[in-house]
Amino acid sequence: MTDAVSHDLQILWDYMRLDMAPEPADVIAAFGCYDEQIPLRAAELWKQGLAPAVVFSGGLGRNTQGLFQRSEAERFAAIAVKAGLPESTILLESRSSNSAENFLFTQALLAERNIPARTILAVHKPYMERRVYAAAAVYWPQARFIVTSPQVTAEQHIRAARAAGMTERGVIETVVGDVQRMRLYAQRGYQIPQPIPEDVWAAYERLAGAGYTGQLIK
């Protein structure tokens, strides 16, 4: 990664993070993907007594189809159990293949189990915090969402992603794609609009212009 790419990636990374302080919630909802630090963060939050149960949500999506042999939810649950999360506290939603389905299927699962869902402590990748917050307002407006993520730097995230089977380029392309979705999905009604500062959009355009286009919607 060149210095220029690293600089622009950091701009996008900082924008997409919200740095919300975790608070007590009815449930912890951990969103599936390739990032195996998410279940560790979920287990950490449960150990802090912030919620009585953890839902791991995810089948196989755009970044894990072909990368994993079992669902994201099952994979994350196994990692969390090894980290000390009791199996009795875990719920699995293993059908979803995108963020909208993560919300809708998790909501349905909690309703089926008669588990309150007034406040949700959501856990996703650092650069997905803003997207989760914006999408929750559309797909789960009756709940209050507090969004957090593994407490890592962009460099640490890329290192862990490599260990999970991703490439550095794949991670950068995913970040670039998610920034594009901040604008595009708001236009399509999939999430509420979020202000995008000029320097953030300029960094996005530079990275896209440099060829990091693998996750862009054409």
N, C-alpha and C positions, 0 to 999 in steps of 0.2 A: 504494500500500500504506500503510495507516495505521500509526501507531506500535504500536498494540496487536497488529495482525496480524504486523508485523515482529518484535515481541518473542516472540510465541508460535512463529513459524516458526523463530526462532533456537534456542529450547528443543528443538524437534524435530530440527533440524539437528545440534545438539551431541550429542544422544542417539544418533542413528543413525550418527554417525561413530565409528570405533574408534581411529583414529590409530595403527595398527600400523606399526612400522618395516619397510620393505621389506628382504627378505633374499634371498640366492641361492636359485634354484628350478630345477626341471627345465624349466618352461615358464611363460610369462606368458599368462594367459587374460584377454582383454579382452571384457567383456560389452557387447553392442550395445544402443543406445537412441538418444535424440536428442542426447546430449551429445558433441559433437565434440572436447571436450578429453580424452576417454578415450583415443583412439588416440595423441594427443600424449604423454600420460603413459606409455602402453605403450612408445612409441618411446624416451622418456627413460630408462625403466628398462632397456630392452635396451642402450642406449648405455652404461649404467653397468656392463654385464657381468653383470647379475643372472640372465639366462637365455639359452639359445641360440636359442630360438624363441618366436614369439608366435602365439597362436590368437585370431582375431577371430570371435566367435560372435554370430549374430543374423540372423534373417530380417526379418520385420516384425512388431512387437508392438503392444500397446494404445496406445502413444504415437506410434508411427511409421507405422502403417497409414494411408495417405492423405497422409502428410507427405513420405515419401521414395518415389522411383520404383524404387530398387534396394535390395538387402538392406542391413541395418545393417552386416554383416560386410564386404561389398564397399566400402561407403562409408568405413568406418573404415580399411580397408587402404589405400585410395587416399590418405587424409589422412596416414597414418603413413609411406607411401613418400615423400611430398612432404617430410616432416619428417626424412628420412634413414634410415628403416628399410629394409634391403635386402629385395627381394621374395623372395629365396631363404630368408629366415627366417620367412616368413608362412604360416600355415595358415588356411583359411577353413571355417567351419561356418555355412552360410547358410540353414538350415531352421528353426531354433528360433523360437518365437513367445512364449515365456515363460521365466522363470528356471529352472524344472525342466528344460525341454528344453535350455537352455544347458548345464547340467551334464551331462545324459545324453548329448547328441549330441557334446559336446566330448570327453567320456570315451571314447566309441566311436571317434571320429576318431583320438585319440592311440593307442588300442589297435591300430587298423588300421595305423597307421604305425610301430608298435613303438617309440613314444616314451615314455620313463619318465615317470611322473606321480606320484611320491612326494610332491613338494612343489610346490604351485601358487601362483604369485604372481598373485592375481586383481585386476583393475582394473575398477571400476564408478564410478557417481556417488557423491559424498561421502555422500549420505543413503541409499545402498544398501549401505554397508559392513556394517552389522550384519545385514541380511537375507541377504547373500551368505554371511557367516560361519555364520549359523544354518541356512541351507538346505544348505550344503555338508556339514554333519554328517549330514544325512539322505540326500542324493543322491550324495555322494562321500565316504563316511566313511573309506575306506582311504587317502585323501590328506590331507596337512597343508596347510591353507589359510592364506596370509598375504594379508590384504585391504588394498588401498590405493585411492587415488582421485586425481583432479586436486587439486592443492593450492590451492584457491580458497575464498573466502568465499561465503556464501549470495548476497550481492549480485552478486558476480562471476559466479556460476553462472547466476543469472537473466539477467544481461546477455548471456552467451554463448548461453543457451537461446533468447532472443529472436532472436539472429542466425541460429539454426538453424531458426527458424520456429515456435517455441513462444511462448505468451503467459505473462506473469507469473502470471496466475490459473491457467493450466494447470500451471505448475511447482508452485505452492503446493498445488494439489489433488493432484498426484502425491505430494508429500511426505506430505500428510495420509493419502492412501490407503495408502502404504507403512507408515506407523505403525500403521494399523488392521490391516494384514496381519501385523505382528509378533505380535499377539495371536491373530488369527483363524487364521492358517496354523499356528501352534504347536498350537492346539486340533485342527486337522484333520490333524496329523502331517506337514505339509509342511516344517517346520523345527523345530529344537529350541527349547524355551522360552527366552526372555530376560526378565530382570526389567525391568519398566517402572515407573520411579518415579512417584509420585503427581503430581508437578508436570508430568511429561511427558504423562501421560494427560489431565490437566486442560487443558493447552495444546491437545492434539488435540481435545478436546471443544469447546473454545471456537472453534477454527477450523472444525470441522464445523458447529457451531451458527451460525456466521457465514455459512454457505452454501458453504464450500469442500468440496463433496461429490461433485464430478464423477468422482472415481476411487474412491469408496467401493464396497465390495461390499455390496449390499443384503441 
